[in-house]
Amino acid sequence: MYVIDANVFIQAANSYYAFDIVPKFWSWLESELGSRLFTITPVKDEILAQKDQLSEWFASVDDPGWVLPADEQPVQLQMPVITKHCFDKGYRPAGISKFLSGADPWVIACAREKGWTVVTQEIAQPEARAFSDQSASYPQAAK
């Protein structure tokens, strides 16, 4: 099972799987949602806020449980673990705060709680942790 980050949907729609170029991808994706592929409400909220073709597609897909709530207690109980990991890895407080304010930690928390895999386009940037206020690295926090 997989939890999909917003950037996977966004990059697919804006480049290699654009709706007008590969419509079958979106049909396939829709057929897999809720059986093997899931996302979370903060990702849905981020995508719907864009008011574009992707947000229209996202809104049109029936939600038989493929958008999982991030406010369930088992998911929320993962957040202290993720936060501690960021501090333990030496990220600066401003970067940790930026990371924790988005959907990314909730994707990780959901995947950790369920034992599933995170699907993202993010690339680990461990060198960013000590010298900047950049967001904590998504792939590093997911470990």
MARBA-803290 format. One record per atom (N, C-alpha, C, O): atom name; z, x, y. Coordinates in nm, 3 decimals, decimal comma, always signed. Layout:
N
  atome        z        x        y
     CA        Z        X        Y
...
This chain:
143
  atome        z        x        y
      N   +0,000   +0,084   -0,117
     CA   +0,000   +0,000   +0,000
      C   +0,000   +0,089   +0,124
      O   +0,049   +0,202   +0,122
      N   -0,056   +0,036   +0,232
     CA   -0,076   +0,115   +0,353
      C   -0,036   +0,036   +0,477
      O   -0,058   -0,085   +0,485
      N   +0,023   +0,107   +0,573
     CA   +0,055   +0,050   +0,705
      C   -0,037   +0,118   +0,805
      O   -0,036   +0,241   +0,819
      N   -0,118   +0,039   +0,874
     CA   -0,222   +0,092   +0,961
      C   -0,175   +0,099   +1,106
      O   -0,122   +0,002   +1,161
      N   -0,196   +0,214   +1,167
     CA   -0,165   +0,238   +1,307
      C   -0,276   +0,179   +1,395
      O   -0,389   +0,163   +1,349
      N   -0,243   +0,147   +1,518
     CA   -0,341   +0,089   +1,611
      C   -0,462   +0,178   +1,631
      O   -0,574   +0,127   +1,642
      N   -0,443   +0,309   +1,635
     CA   -0,556   +0,397   +1,664
      C   -0,663   +0,393   +1,555
      O   -0,779   +0,425   +1,583
      N   -0,629   +0,355   +1,434
     CA   -0,729   +0,341   +1,328
      C   -0,822   +0,225   +1,361
      O   -0,944   +0,239   +1,352
      N   -0,765   +0,111   +1,398
     CA   -0,846   -0,004   +1,439
      C   -0,929   +0,030   +1,562
      O   -1,049   +0,001   +1,567
      N   -0,865   +0,091   +1,662
     CA   -0,931   +0,118   +1,790
      C   -1,045   +0,217   +1,774
      O   -1,155   +0,192   +1,823
      N   -1,021   +0,328   +1,706
     CA   -1,127   +0,427   +1,689
      C   -1,241   +0,373   +1,605
      O   -1,358   +0,402   +1,633
      N   -1,210   +0,296   +1,503
     CA   -1,317   +0,237   +1,421
      C   -1,404   +0,145   +1,505
      O   -1,526   +0,151   +1,498
      N   -1,341   +0,060   +1,584
     CA   -1,416   -0,036   +1,666
      C   -1,496   +0,031   +1,776
      O   -1,604   -0,015   +1,812
      N   -1,444   +0,140   +1,829
     CA   -1,510   +0,207   +1,942
      C   -1,608   +0,315   +1,902
      O   -1,677   +0,369   +1,988
      N   -1,618   +0,347   +1,774
     CA   -1,710   +0,454   +1,736
      C   -1,779   +0,426   +1,604
      O   -1,872   +0,345   +1,599
      N   -1,736   +0,490   +1,498
     CA   -1,812   +0,493   +1,373
      C   -1,821   +0,361   +1,298
      O   -1,910   +0,348   +1,214
      N   -1,737   +0,263   +1,324
     CA   -1,747   +0,132   +1,260
      C   -1,756   +0,021   +1,364
      O   -1,698   -0,086   +1,346
      N   -1,828   +0,045   +1,470
     CA   -1,844   -0,056   +1,576
      C   -1,892   -0,188   +1,513
      O   -1,968   -0,188   +1,417
      N   -1,846   -0,297   +1,569
     CA   -1,877   -0,429   +1,514
      C   -2,026   -0,454   +1,499
      O   -2,069   -0,515   +1,401
      N   -2,106   -0,408   +1,595
     CA   -2,250   -0,433   +1,590
      C   -2,324   -0,335   +1,500
      O   -2,440   -0,359   +1,466
      N   -2,261   -0,226   +1,461
     CA   -2,326   -0,126   +1,377
      C   -2,290   -0,144   +1,229
      O   -2,378   -0,138   +1,143
      N   -2,163   -0,168   +1,200
     CA   -2,118   -0,181   +1,061
      C   -2,031   -0,307   +1,045
      O   -1,911   -0,296   +1,022
      N   -2,091   -0,425   +1,058
     CA   -2,010   -0,547   +1,047
      C   -1,947   -0,564   +0,908
      O   -1,844   -0,629   +0,895
      N   -2,010   -0,506   +0,806
     CA   -1,953   -0,518   +0,670
      C   -1,818   -0,448   +0,658
      O   -1,735   -0,488   +0,577
      N   -1,796   -0,344   +0,737
     CA   -1,666   -0,278   +0,735
      C   -1,557   -0,378   +0,773
      O   -1,452   -0,383   +0,709
      N   -1,583   -0,456   +0,877
     CA   -1,483   -0,550   +0,926
      C   -1,461   -0,664   +0,827
      O   -1,350   -0,715   +0,814
      N   -1,567   -0,704   +0,756
     CA   -1,553   -0,805   +0,651
      C   -1,468   -0,749   +0,536
      O   -1,379   -0,817   +0,485
      N   -1,499   -0,624   +0,497
     CA   -1,421   -0,560   +0,391
      C   -1,275   -0,547   +0,433
      O   -1,184   -0,580   +0,356
      N   -1,253   -0,499   +0,555
     CA   -1,117   -0,480   +0,604
      C   -1,040   -0,612   +0,599
      O   -0,926   -0,616   +0,554
      N   -1,103   -0,717   +0,646
     CA   -1,038   -0,847   +0,646
      C   -1,002   -0,891   +0,504
      O   -0,898   -0,952   +0,483
      N   -1,088   -0,860   +0,407
     CA   -1,061   -0,899   +0,268
      C   -0,944   -0,821   +0,208
      O   -0,881   -0,868   +0,113
      N   -0,915   -0,704   +0,261
     CA   -0,806   -0,620   +0,209
      C   -0,673   -0,644   +0,279
      O   -0,567   -0,608   +0,226
      N   -0,677   -0,705   +0,395
     CA   -0,554   -0,728   +0,471
      C   -0,461   -0,822   +0,395
      O   -0,503   -0,929   +0,349
      N   -0,338   -0,782   +0,384
     CA   -0,239   -0,864   +0,316
      C   -0,228   -0,836   +0,167
      O   -0,132   -0,879   +0,103
      N   -0,326   -0,764   +0,112
     CA   -0,314   -0,729   -0,029
      C   -0,278   -0,581   -0,045
      O   -0,186   -0,546   -0,119
      N   -0,351   -0,494   +0,026
     CA   -0,322   -0,350   +0,022
      C   -0,301   -0,291   +0,161
      O   -0,238   -0,187   +0,176
      N   -0,354   -0,357   +0,261
     CA   -0,349   -0,306   +0,399
      C   -0,266   -0,398   +0,486
      O   -0,280   -0,520   +0,483
      N   -0,177   -0,337   +0,564
     CA   -0,088   -0,412   +0,651
      C   -0,076   -0,340   +0,784
      O   -0,116   -0,224   +0,797
      N   -0,023   -0,408   +0,882
     CA   +0,016   -0,346   +1,007
      C   +0,145   -0,414   +1,053
      O   +0,204   -0,492   +0,978
      N   +0,188   -0,385   +1,174
     CA   +0,314   -0,441   +1,224
      C   +0,291   -0,509   +1,358
      O   +0,189   -0,488   +1,423
      N   +0,387   -0,591   +1,398
     CA   +0,372   -0,667   +1,522
      C   +0,351   -0,580   +1,646
      O   +0,271   -0,619   +1,731
      N   +0,418   -0,464   +1,663
     CA   +0,388   -0,384   +1,782
      C   +0,243   -0,337   +1,788
      O   +0,187   -0,324   +1,897
      N   +0,180   -0,310   +1,674
     CA   +0,038   -0,273   +1,671
      C   -0,046   -0,393   +1,713
      O   -0,137   -0,380   +1,794
      N   -0,015   -0,509   +1,657
     CA   -0,087   -0,631   +1,694
      C   -0,077   -0,655   +1,844
      O   -0,177   -0,685   +1,909
      N   +0,043   -0,643   +1,899
     CA   +0,063   -0,665   +2,042
      C   -0,018   -0,566   +2,125
      O   -0,078   -0,604   +2,226
      N   -0,021   -0,440   +2,083
     CA   -0,097   -0,337   +2,155
      C   -0,247   -0,370   +2,154
      O   -0,314   -0,355   +2,257
      N   -0,298   -0,413   +2,042
     CA   -0,441   -0,444   +2,032
      C   -0,475   -0,571   +2,108
      O   -0,575   -0,574   +2,180
      N   -0,395   -0,675   +2,094
     CA   -0,425   -0,801   +2,163
      C   -0,420   -0,786   +2,315
      O   -0,485   -0,862   +2,386
      N   -0,343   -0,692   +2,365
     CA   -0,333   -0,670   +2,510
      C   -0,461   -0,615   +2,570
      O   -0,480   -0,622   +2,691
      N   -0,550   -0,561   +2,488
     CA   -0,671   -0,496   +2,540
      C   -0,779   -0,594   +2,585
      O   -0,861   -0,559   +2,670
      N   -0,782   -0,714   +2,531
     CA   -0,882   -0,815   +2,571
      C   -1,024   -0,762   +2,555
      O   -1,102   -0,760   +2,650
      N   -1,057   -0,718   +2,433
     CA   -1,191   -0,667   +2,404
      C   -1,237   -0,726   +2,271
      O   -1,174   -0,818   +2,217
      N   -1,348   -0,674   +2,218
     CA   -1,401   -0,727   +2,093
      C   -1,302   -0,708   +1,978
      O   -1,289   -0,795   +1,892
      N   -1,233   -0,596   +1,976
     CA   -1,134   -0,572   +1,871
      C   -1,021   -0,674   +1,880
      O   -0,978   -0,728   +1,778
      N   -0,973   -0,700   +2,000
     CA   -0,864   -0,797   +2,013
      C   -0,910   -0,937   +1,972
      O   -0,832   -1,014   +1,916
      N   -1,036   -0,970   +2,000
     CA   -1,090   -1,099   +1,957
      C   -1,095   -1,107   +1,805
      O   -1,057   -1,208   +1,745
      N   -1,141   -0,998   +1,741
     CA   -1,145   -0,996   +1,595
      C   -1,004   -1,008   +1,539
      O   -0,979   -1,086   +1,447
      N   -0,913   -0,930   +1,594
     CA   -0,775   -0,928   +1,547
      C   -0,714   -1,068   +1,554
      O   -0,646   -1,113   +1,462
      N   -0,738   -1,136   +1,666
     CA   -0,683   -1,270   +1,685
      C   -0,747   -1,371   +1,591
      O   -0,685   -1,472   +1,556
      N   -0,871   -1,346   +1,550
     CA   -0,942   -1,442   +1,465
      C   -0,905   -1,432   +1,317
      O   -0,930   -1,525   +1,241
      N   -0,845   -1,321   +1,277
     CA   -0,810   -1,301   +1,137
      C   -0,684   -1,380   +1,105
      O   -0,581   -1,363   +1,170
      N   -0,694   -1,466   +1,004
     CA   -0,575   -1,540   +0,962
      C   -0,467   -1,441   +0,919
      O   -0,497   -1,338   +0,859
      N   -0,343   -1,473   +0,951
     CA   -0,232   -1,383   +0,922
      C   -0,148   -1,437   +0,807
      O   -0,043   -1,498   +0,829
      N   -0,194   -1,416   +0,682
     CA   -0,111   -1,459   +0,569
      C   -0,011   -1,352   +0,529
      O   +0,011   -1,326   +0,410
      N   +0,050   -1,290   +0,629
     CA   +0,152   -1,191   +0,601
      C   +0,107   -1,047   +0,613
      O   +0,180   -0,957   +0,572
      N   -0,011   -1,022   +0,668
     CA   -0,057   -0,883   +0,680
      C   -0,004   -0,814   +0,804
      O   -0,007   -0,691   +0,814
      N   +0,046   -0,892   +0,901
     CA   +0,113   -0,834   +1,018
      C   +0,263   -0,850   +0,995
      O   +0,318   -0,960   +1,003
      N   +0,327   -0,739   +0,967
     CA   +0,468   -0,742   +0,930
      C   +0,557   -0,730   +1,054
      O   +0,525   -0,656   +1,146
      N   +0,668   -0,803   +1,056
     CA   +0,758   -0,793   +1,170
      C   +0,833   -0,660   +1,172
      O   +0,872   -0,608   +1,068
      N   +0,850   -0,606   +1,290
     CA   +0,923   -0,480   +1,305
      C   +1,072   -0,506   +1,328
      O   +1,151   -0,412   +1,330
      N   +1,108   -0,632   +1,347
     CA   +1,247   -0,661   +1,380
      C   +1,333   -0,695   +1,259
      O   +1,447   -0,739   +1,275
      N   +1,280   -0,677   +1,138
     CA   +1,362   -0,700   +1,020
      C   +1,464   -0,587   +1,005
      O   +1,434   -0,471   +1,034
      N   +1,583   -0,622   +0,961
     CA   +1,691   -0,523   +0,953
      C   +1,656   -0,400   +0,869
      O   +1,687   -0,289   +0,912
      N   +1,593   -0,415   +0,751
     CA   +1,563   -0,293   +0,673
      C   +1,470   -0,196   +0,748
      O   +1,484   -0,075   +0,735
      N   +1,378   -0,250   +0,826
     CA   +1,289   -0,165   +0,906
      C   +1,368   -0,100   +1,019
      O   +1,355   +0,019   +1,044
      N   +1,451   -0,179   +1,087
     CA   +1,531   -0,126   +1,197
      C   +1,626   -0,016   +1,151
      O   +1,657   +0,076   +1,227
      N   +1,673   -0,025   +1,028
     CA   +1,766   +0,076   +0,977
      C   +1,699   +0,212   +0,958
      O   +1,768   +0,313   +0,943
      N   +1,567   +0,216   +0,960
     CA   +1,495   +0,343   +0,950
      C   +1,490   +0,417   +1,084
      O   +1,470   +0,538   +1,086
      N   +1,508   +0,346   +1,194
     CA   +1,492   +0,407   +1,326
      C   +1,590   +0,522   +1,352
      O   +1,548   +0,623   +1,407
      N   +1,717   +0,511   +1,315
     CA   +1,806   +0,627   +1,336
      C   +1,761   +0,749   +1,257
      O   +1,776   +0,862   +1,303
      N   +1,705   +0,728   +1,139
     CA   +1,655   +0,839   +1,057
      C   +1,538   +0,907   +1,128
      O   +1,531   +1,030   +1,134
      N   +1,447   +0,827   +1,182
     CA   +1,330   +0,881   +1,252
      C   +1,373   +0,953   +1,379
      O   +1,323   +1,061   +1,410
      N   +1,465   +0,893   +1,453
     CA   +1,514   +0,955   +1,577
      C   +1,583   +1,088   +1,547
      O   +1,559   +1,187   +1,615
      N   +1,668   +1,090   +1,446
     CA   +1,737   +1,214   +1,408
      C   +1,637   +1,321   +1,368
      O   +1,653   +1,438   +1,404
      N   +1,535   +1,282   +1,295
     CA   +1,433   +1,379   +1,254
      C   +1,367   +1,443   +1,376
      O   +1,345   +1,564   +1,378
      N   +1,337   +1,362   +1,476
     CA   +1,274   +1,416   +1,599
      C   +1,366   +1,517   +1,667
      O   +1,321   +1,623   +1,710
      N   +1,495   +1,484   +1,678
     CA   +1,590   +1,578   +1,738
      C   +1,605   +1,703   +1,652
      O   +1,609   +1,815   +1,704
      N   +1,614   +1,684   +1,521
     CA   +1,630   +1,798   +1,430
      C   +1,511   +1,893   +1,436
      O   +1,527   +2,013   +1,415
      N   +1,393   +1,841   +1,464
     CA   +1,273   +1,924   +1,472
      C   +1,256   +1,990   +1,608
      O   +1,160   +2,064   +1,630
      N   +1,349   +1,965   +1,700
     CA   +1,349   +2,035   +1,827
      C   +1,265   +1,974   +1,937
      O   +1,236   +2,040   +2,036
      N   +1,225   +1,848   +1,922
     CA   +1,151   +1,785   +2,031
      C   +1,243   +1,762   +2,149
      O   +1,362   +1,736   +2,133
      N   +1,187   +1,772   +2,268
     CA   +1,266   +1,750   +2,389
      C   +1,296   +1,602   +2,406
      O   +1,217   +1,518   +2,362
      N   +1,408   +1,569   +2,469
     CA   +1,446   +1,428   +2,484
      C   +1,339   +1,341   +2,550
      O   +1,319   +1,227   +2,509
      N   +1,269   +1,393   +2,651
     CA   +1,165   +1,312   +2,716
      C   +1,052   +1,280   +2,620
      O   +0,998   +1,169   +2,621
      N   +1,015   +1,376   +2,536
     CA   +0,911   +1,352   +2,436
      C   +0,954   +1,253   +2,330
      O   +0,876   +1,170   +2,285
      N   +1,080   +1,264   +2,290
     CA   +1,133   +1,170   +2,191
      C   +1,137   +1,030   +2,249
      O   +1,100   +0,933   +2,182
      N   +1,180   +1,018   +2,372
     CA   +1,185   +0,888   +2,438
      C   +1,047   +0,825   +2,447
      O   +1,030   +0,706   +2,420
      N   +0,948   +0,906   +2,483
     CA   +0,810   +0,857   +2,492
      C   +0,762   +0,809   +2,355
      O   +0,703   +0,701   +2,344
      N   +0,788   +0,888   +2,252
     CA   +0,748   +0,853   +2,116
      C   +0,815   +0,722   +2,071
      O   +0,749   +0,634   +2,017
      N   +0,945   +0,710   +2,094
     CA   +1,020   +0,594   +2,048
      C   +0,986   +0,467   +2,124
      O   +1,019   +0,357   +2,078
      N   +0,922   +0,478   +2,239
     CA   +0,891   +0,359   +2,319
      C   +0,763   +0,289   +2,274
      O   +0,733   +0,180   +2,322
      N   +0,688   +0,349   +2,184
     CA   +0,562   +0,289   +2,140
      C   +0,572   +0,226   +2,002
      O   +0,681   +0,208   +1,948
      N   +0,457   +0,193   +1,947
     CA   +0,449   +0,132   +1,814
      C   +0,463   +0,233   +1,702
      O   +0,502   +0,197   +1,590
      N   +0,432   +0,360   +1,730
     CA   +0,428   +0,462   +1,624
      C   +0,555   +0,469   +1,539
      O   +0,545   +0,469   +1,416
      N   +0,674   +0,475   +1,598
     CA   +0,792   +0,486   +1,512
      C   +0,814   +0,362   +1,425
      O   +0,873   +0,371   +1,318
      N   +0,766   +0,248   +1,472
     CA   +0,781   +0,125   +1,394
      C   +0,686   +0,125   +1,274
      O   +0,720   +0,074   +1,167
      N   +0,567   +0,182   +1,292
     CA   +0,475   +0,198   +1,179
      C   +0,541   +0,286   +1,074
      O   +0,540   +0,254   +0,955
      N   +0,598   +0,397   +1,119
     CA   +0,665   +0,490   +1,028
      C   +0,785   +0,423   +0,961
      O   +0,805   +0,436   +0,840
      N   +0,865   +0,351   +1,039
     CA   +0,984   +0,285   +0,985
      C   +0,946   +0,184   +0,877
      O   +1,011   +0,176   +0,773
      N   +0,842   +0,107   +0,903
     CA   +0,797   +0,009   +0,804
      C   +0,750   +0,078   +0,677
      O   +0,787   +0,037   +0,567
      N   +0,670   +0,183   +0,692
     CA   +0,620   +0,256   +0,575
      C   +0,734   +0,320   +0,497
      O   +0,735   +0,316   +0,374
      N   +0,831   +0,378   +0,568
     CA   +0,945   +0,441   +0,499
      C   +1,025   +0,336   +0,422
      O   +1,063   +0,357   +0,307
      N   +1,050   +0,224   +0,486
     CA   +1,132   +0,120   +0,424
      C   +1,065   +0,066   +0,297
      O   +1,133   +0,036   +0,199
      N   +0,935   +0,054   +0,299
     CA   +0,863   -0,003   +0,186
      C   +0,812   +0,101   +0,086
      O   +0,768   +0,067   -0,024
      N   +0,819   +0,228   +0,125
     CA   +0,766   +0,333   +0,038
      C   +0,614   +0,338   +0,038
      O   +0,552   +0,380   -0,060
      N   +0,554   +0,295   +0,149
     CA   +0,409   +0,290   +0,161
      C   +0,360   +0,411   +0,240
      O   +0,438   +0,496   +0,282
      N   +0,228   +0,418   +0,258
     CA   +0,162   +0,529   +0,327
      C   +0,118   +0,486   +0,466
      O   +0,064   +0,377   +0,484
      N   +0,141   +0,572   +0,565
     CA   +0,093   +0,549   +0,702
      C   -0,053   +0,592   +0,710
      O   -0,090   +0,699   +0,662
      N   -0,136   +0,507   +0,771
     CA   -0,275   +0,542   +0,798
      C   -0,288   +0,556   +0,950
      O   -0,267   +0,459   +1,023
      N   -0,322   +0,676   +0,996
     CA   -0,332   +0,703   +1,139
      C   -0,440   +0,807   +1,164
      O   -0,482   +0,878   +1,073
      N   -0,485   +0,814   +1,288
     CA   -0,579   +0,917   +1,331
      C   -0,504   +1,030   +1,402
      O   -0,566   +1,128   +1,444
      N   -0,374   +1,017   +1,416
     CA   -0,294   +1,119   +1,485
      C   -0,299   +1,251   +1,409
      O   -0,313   +1,254   +1,286
      N   -0,286   +1,360   +1,482
     CA   -0,285   +1,494   +1,425
      C   -0,152   +1,559   +1,460
      O   -0,106   +1,552   +1,574
      N   -0,091   +1,623   +1,362
     CA   +0,037   +1,691   +1,385
      C   +0,022   +1,797   +1,494
      O   -0,076   +1,872   +1,496
      N   +0,120   +1,802   +1,584
     CA   +0,124   +1,901   +1,692
      C   +0,264   +1,960   +1,700
      O   +0,333   +1,942   +1,800
      N   +0,307   +2,030   +1,597
     CA   +0,444   +2,082   +1,597
      C   +0,472   +2,179   +1,710
      O   +0,587   +2,195   +1,751
      N   +0,369   +2,245   +1,763
     CA   +0,389   +2,339   +1,873
      C   +0,429   +2,270   +2,002
      O   +0,481   +2,335   +2,093
      N   +0,408   +2,140   +2,012
     CA   +0,439   +2,067   +2,135
      C   +0,588   +2,041   +2,151
      O   +0,633   +2,011   +2,262
      N   +0,663   +2,051   +2,045
     CA   +0,801   +2,004   +2,047
      C   +0,894   +2,077   +2,143
      O   +0,978   +2,013   +2,207
      N   +0,882   +2,206   +2,154
     CA   +0,983   +2,280   +2,229
      C   +0,946   +2,306   +2,374
      O   +1,032   +2,339   +2,455
      N   +0,820   +2,291   +2,408
     CA   +0,778   +2,337   +2,539
      C   +0,727   +2,229   +2,634
      O   +0,692   +2,259   +2,748
      N   +0,722   +2,107   +2,589
     CA   +0,670   +2,004   +2,678
      C   +0,744   +1,874   +2,657
      O   +0,825   +1,860   +2,565
      N   +0,715   +1,780   +2,745
     CA   +0,772   +1,648   +2,732
      C   +0,674   +1,553   +2,664
      O   +0,686   +1,431   +2,676
      N   +0,576   +1,611   +2,592
     CA   +0,483   +1,529   +2,516
      C   +0,560   +1,448   +2,414
      O   +0,671   +1,484   +2,374
      N   +0,498   +1,340   +2,373
     CA   +0,558   +1,257   +2,270
      C   +0,579   +1,339   +2,143
      O   +0,502   +1,429   +2,112
      N   +0,684   +1,306   +2,071
     CA   +0,704   +1,368   +1,940
      C   +0,581   +1,342   +1,855
      O   +0,514   +1,240   +1,871
      N   +0,552   +1,432   +1,766
     CA   +0,432   +1,424   +1,683
      C   +0,447   +1,318   +1,575
      O   +0,541   +1,322   +1,495
      N   +0,355   +1,225   +1,574
     CA   +0,355   +1,116   +1,477
      C   +0,358   +1,167   +1,333
      O   +0,448   +1,130   +1,257
      N   +0,262   +1,252   +1,292
     CA   +0,266   +1,298   +1,153
      C   +0,392   +1,375   +1,118
      O   +0,441   +1,366   +1,005
      N   +0,447   +1,451   +1,211
     CA   +0,571   +1,523   +1,183
      C   +0,686   +1,425   +1,161
      O   +0,768   +1,446   +1,072
      N   +0,692   +1,321   +1,241
     CA   +0,801   +1,223   +1,229
      C   +0,788   +1,140   +1,103
      O   +0,887   +1,086   +1,053
      N   +0,666   +1,129   +1,051
     CA   +0,645   +1,048   +0,931
      C   +0,684   +1,120   +0,803
      O   +0,692   +1,059   +0,697
      N   +0,708   +1,251   +0,812
     CA   +0,742   +1,327   +0,691
      C   +0,878   +1,289   +0,637
      O   +0,922   +1,344   +0,536
